[in-house]
Amino acid sequence: MLKLIKKSLIILLLLFINIIVLLSKSIYNFYEKNKTKIKKYAKNFHIALKEELTK
């Protein structure tokens, strides 16, 4: 019984790690494809925040 629980926990852990890796790869690929757009939006957001703080 204890061996079965250990094996199932190990399998769940491996699945969880696999899901995290897939998510991080997809986020990285999205970032690489849209890097220039993200930088442009971040710069515009930074400028807008500066303007709001100076008011």
C-alpha positions in Angstrom: 0.0 0.0 0.0 2.8 2.4 0.9 4.7 1.6 -2.3 1.6 2.4 -4.3 1.2 5.8 -2.6 4.9 6.5 -3.2 4.7 5.6 -6.9 1.6 7.7 -7.4 3.2 10.7 -5.7 6.3 10.4 -7.8 4.1 10.2 -11.0 2.1 13.3 -9.9 5.4 15.1 -9.2 6.8 14.3 -12.6 3.5 15.4 -14.3 3.6 18.6 -12.3 7.2 19.3 -13.3 6.4 18.5 -16.9 3.4 20.9 -16.9 5.6 23.7 -15.4 8.3 23.1 -18.1 5.7 23.3 -20.9 4.2 26.5 -19.5 7.6 28.1 -19.2 8.5 27.1 -22.7 5.3 28.6 -24.1 5.8 31.8 -22.1 9.4 32.1 -23.4 8.4 31.5 -27.0 5.6 34.1 -26.7 8.1 36.5 -25.2 10.7 35.9 -28.0 8.1 36.4 -30.7 6.7 39.6 -29.2 9.8 41.1 -27.6 9.7 44.4 -29.5 6.0 44.9 -28.9 6.4 44.1 -25.2 9.3 46.6 -24.9 7.3 49.3 -26.7 4.3 48.8 -24.4 6.5 48.8 -21.3 8.1 52.0 -22.4 4.8 53.7 -23.1 3.5 52.5 -19.7 6.6 53.9 -18.0 6.1 57.3 -19.7 2.4 57.3 -18.7 3.3 56.6 -15.1 5.9 59.4 -15.1 3.3 61.8 -16.4 0.7 60.8 -13.7 3.3 61.2 -11.0 4.3 64.7 -12.1 0.7 65.9 -12.0 
